[in-house]
Amino acid sequence: MTDKSVTEAQSENSVSEKTFFDNLVWLSTKDAAIYLRKFRKNDGRPSEGAIRTAIWRGLLKARKWGRRLYIKKADLDRMLNNSPFAEGSY
């Protein structure tokens, strides 16, 4: 193999790996609240309760590792895109 074909193969491989691992980003309930811009009105802290409520209602899927809940970033993006306030839907 030539050096050019090796670097092309490596760049294609790194692009596919990056795409694969971007879909596997997991966020804690606090990080998910920050990502969705859910904050408490009284003190401005991230509202983990709002995220837990969305999980309980079935709007989000969560996985539990240890004592913490984690949500896929792709699921949060999907929830944002399907919301009634998504861009162009109102």
Legacy VTK file of the C-alpha trace (Angstrom):
# vtk DataFile Version 3.0
C-alpha trace
ASCII
DATASET POLYDATA
POINTS 90 float
0.000 0.000 0.000
1.209 3.465 -0.725
1.466 6.165 1.907
-1.358 8.104 0.250
-3.795 5.187 0.353
-2.858 4.425 3.963
-3.587 7.999 5.085
-6.860 8.022 3.126
-7.928 4.755 4.766
-6.979 6.098 8.206
-8.922 9.329 7.675
-12.025 7.423 6.511
-11.719 5.109 9.499
-11.387 8.022 11.936
-14.467 9.703 10.417
-16.559 6.545 10.797
-15.312 6.013 14.364
-16.103 9.626 15.244
-19.644 9.271 13.884
-20.109 6.005 15.767
-18.917 7.363 19.094
-20.811 10.652 18.739
-23.998 8.592 18.905
-22.886 7.027 22.178
-22.530 10.145 24.297
-24.178 9.621 27.667
-25.209 12.491 29.928
-26.122 12.435 33.592
-29.444 13.922 34.659
-27.698 17.157 35.655
-25.871 17.405 32.313
-29.096 16.589 30.462
-30.904 19.389 32.314
-28.177 21.822 31.312
-28.267 20.572 27.707
-32.057 21.020 27.540
-31.816 24.346 29.412
-34.079 23.192 32.238
-33.322 25.326 35.289
-35.122 25.913 38.567
-36.886 29.244 38.746
-36.024 30.012 42.352
-32.255 29.426 42.369
-31.214 28.837 38.724
-29.683 25.404 39.336
-30.197 22.614 36.752
-33.519 20.871 37.303
-32.790 17.174 37.576
-36.398 16.672 38.674
-37.667 17.791 35.261
-35.456 15.186 33.582
-36.567 12.460 35.994
-40.204 13.407 35.334
-39.634 13.094 31.567
-38.115 9.647 32.151
-41.024 8.610 34.378
-43.559 9.783 31.749
-41.772 7.792 29.063
-40.508 10.777 27.066
-36.885 9.764 27.627
-35.131 6.443 28.085
-32.483 6.222 30.771
-29.931 3.662 31.824
-28.797 3.220 35.375
-25.155 2.643 36.239
-24.561 2.375 39.912
-26.859 4.861 41.551
-26.990 7.335 38.663
-29.231 7.700 35.641
-27.719 8.382 32.230
-29.447 9.469 29.019
-28.162 9.249 25.457
-27.487 12.628 23.899
-29.101 11.350 20.678
-32.354 10.755 22.606
-32.243 14.321 23.932
-31.721 15.642 20.400
-34.646 13.545 19.176
-36.830 14.899 21.976
-35.889 18.463 21.033
-36.634 17.871 17.350
-40.047 16.342 18.128
-41.107 19.041 20.559
-43.995 21.328 19.617
-41.643 24.274 19.984
-39.095 22.953 17.486
-38.080 25.466 14.865
-40.671 25.915 12.144
-43.394 23.849 13.822
-45.344 26.708 15.396
LINES 1 91
90 0 1 2 3 4 5 6 7 8 9 10 11 12 13 14 15 16 17 18 19 20 21 22 23 24 25 26 27 28 29 30 31 32 33 34 35 36 37 38 39 40 41 42 43 44 45 46 47 48 49 50 51 52 53 54 55 56 57 58 59 60 61 62 63 64 65 66 67 68 69 70 71 72 73 74 75 76 77 78 79 80 81 82 83 84 85 86 87 88 89
